[in-house]
């Protein structure tokens, strides 16, 4: 009987835990997701004003600054990651993120809309509970200008990308394909 007591307590706590995850996820999304359209708008404006090659600094510097502002506001670890990173220093996923990105790709291949894909989970990091949240970032029209098929990129653009990102792996995408994800580690 002693073995059943802890299991019964766990089972009794599951609905509350699920509710907590749902509430934490909703709060996290409300705080963090507004940065995504800001990044997209900044890219669209830069492409319109400076051309595709002239917009590279927006993606390389301004987008990370917008995310850094969110990190400062919230105190959470927030970043963009991809299985095919352009900036390995900033965009390489950890093991949890890589698994979630792979799962997003499988789910999208089975018909789920990439813009709806997300994952939340409470994990223990360094002995403390943390909410992990990821939201898939599908490749949009503005993204394709630098992340589309390598053979479709202008030679001058390729040279600028190689200069800014010597270890770039982030080409070959098609519209709607998962380019990466916004990821959050929120201490609880």
Phi, psi and omega in degrees: 000328183298328180290332181282332182299307179300321179295318179294323176295319178297313180298323178293329182277343185304314180300320179293320179296316178298319178295319178298316179298318179297316180293316178297320179296314180299316178297318181296313180299316181299322182281325192258319188297334177301343179290332184298307179296332177297318179295314180298315179297319178299319178293315181299317179295318181294318178297317180295321183277321191240358184083172185297309181297325179290344181272351181306315179300333178296312181291323184282325186242310185291317179299312177299328177293319178298319178291322178297323176298319178296320177300316181294318179297319188262332187081010181260156174277114183231133177199173175256137179227160179206151174287339176237081188283150174269319179241096186300328181297321182260330193251007180280126182286150170282181185299315180299313181296320179297319178297317180294317178299317177298318178297319177302316181297319178295314180297319178295320179296335179265013171104355177287144180287126182305325182291349179261353187282128176204165181212136174230142179200142173266124181234170175252122176237127182052038177078007183235146179287138181221136171275124173258130179224137174223142177233123179297143176244101180288155179284121178259179181303314182294328180293324184298336182299330178242340186249003180287190179304132184304323182291343180268354181276137177300144182301320178295320177295316178302319180296316179296319178296317179297325178292316182281328184225081184297339181246030184301130174238004195264048173236172178096008181277156172243162182302132178089343179292149182289114180279327182174209180205156169270130184234144184227136167243113184247107178298142180252000000 
